[in-house]
Amino acid sequence: MLTREEVPAGPRGLGTRVDRVPALRGNLVIGFRDPSTRSLVWRGIASDDKENPVDISKKLDDWVRKIIDKYPPKK
């Protein structure tokens, strides 16, 4: 399954472009944008192959912590 994601594009991020990305159940995506340019600065993703929402909800706090720990990216 593909999902649509509208991403700021064009001069000063005023336009948009549509990306089609694979969407699986059990994904958490966190993206940071530069507010002045509206461009994507960083994106972190956590996923699991479980489809049960109850199982996934138990992992959300841990996923968020692990994703945020990877920001800022190491060079």
URCORRA-V299378 format. One record per residue. N is the residue number from 1. SS is DSSP state (h for helix, s for strand, l for the rest). PSI is psi in radians with two decimals (none if undefined). Layout:
BEGIN
N,SS,PSI
N,SS,PSI
END
This chain:
BEGIN
1,l,2.41
2,s,2.56
3,s,2.62
4,s,2.43
5,s,2.07
6,s,2.22
7,s,2.32
8,s,2.45
9,s,3.05
10,l,-3.05
11,h,2.17
12,h,0.40
13,h,0.38
14,l,-0.38
15,s,-3.09
16,s,2.72
17,s,2.71
18,s,2.16
19,s,2.48
20,s,2.11
21,s,2.59
22,s,2.37
23,l,2.19
24,l,2.65
25,l,2.51
26,l,0.42
27,s,2.47
28,s,2.16
29,s,2.22
30,s,2.19
31,s,2.46
32,s,2.35
33,s,2.59
34,l,2.06
35,l,-0.48
36,l,-0.59
37,l,-0.22
38,l,0.32
39,l,2.61
40,s,2.20
41,s,-0.69
42,s,2.57
43,s,2.35
44,s,2.50
45,s,2.38
46,s,2.53
47,s,2.84
48,l,2.65
49,l,0.06
50,l,2.51
51,l,-0.14
52,l,2.07
53,h,-0.54
54,h,-0.76
55,h,-0.71
56,h,-0.74
57,h,-0.49
58,l,-0.37
59,l,-0.14
60,h,-0.82
61,h,-0.75
62,h,-0.74
63,h,-0.82
64,h,-0.80
65,h,-0.78
66,h,-0.67
67,h,-0.85
68,h,-0.56
69,h,-0.39
70,l,0.02
71,l,2.39
72,l,2.68
73,l,2.48
74,l,2.45
75,l,none
END
